């Protein structure tokens, strides 16, 4: 069982990823249209997928921000 502790900021190190140019362009376009950085767009998409699979966490950048974005 996971113990509840106070959530605090944590660094997430993502390595260099190589993707096709068409995927990169589509990702950049979607992020730009959303008005957020590509990095934030990817993290928000991952958070939504984690929530959909039943994972629980307080937020992405701050507590409650993932639910507020919906």
C-alpha positions in Angstrom: 0.0 0.0 0.0 1.3 3.4 -0.9 1.8 5.8 2.0 0.4 9.3 1.5 3.1 12.0 1.7 3.0 15.7 0.9 3.5 16.2 -2.8 6.5 18.2 -3.7 8.1 19.3 -7.0 10.3 16.7 -8.7 12.5 16.8 -11.7 11.6 14.5 -14.5 14.5 13.7 -16.7 13.5 12.6 -20.2 16.2 11.4 -22.5 16.6 12.5 -26.1 14.0 10.8 -28.2 14.1 10.4 -31.9 10.8 10.4 -33.8 9.7 10.9 -37.4 9.5 14.4 -38.7 5.8 14.1 -39.4 5.1 13.0 -35.8 7.2 15.9 -34.5 5.5 18.4 -36.7 2.0 17.1 -35.7 3.0 17.2 -32.0 4.4 20.8 -32.3 1.3 21.9 -34.2 -1.1 20.4 -31.6 0.9 22.0 -28.8 0.9 25.4 -30.5 -2.8 25.3 -31.1 -3.3 24.5 -27.4 -1.1 27.4 -26.5 1.3 25.4 -24.5 4.8 24.1 -25.0 5.4 20.7 -26.6 6.9 19.4 -23.4 3.8 20.4 -21.4 1.6 18.9 -24.1 3.3 15.6 -23.8 3.2 15.6 -20.0 -0.5 16.4 -20.0 -1.2 13.7 -22.5 0.7 11.2 -20.3 -1.2 12.4 -17.2 -4.6 11.9 -18.9 -3.6 8.4 -20.0 -2.4 7.5 -16.4 -5.7 8.8 -15.0 -7.7 6.8 -17.6 -5.9 3.7 -16.6 -6.8 4.2 -13.0 -3.6 5.7 -11.6 -4.0 8.3 -8.9 -1.8 11.3 -8.3 -2.5 14.8 -6.9 -1.7 16.7 -10.1 0.9 17.3 -12.8 2.5 20.6 -12.1 0.5 21.4 -8.9 -2.2 19.6 -7.0 -5.5 19.5 -8.9 -4.3 21.0 -12.2 -5.0 17.9 -14.3 -8.7 17.7 -13.2 -9.0 21.5 -13.7 -7.8 21.2 -17.3 -10.6 18.9 -18.3 
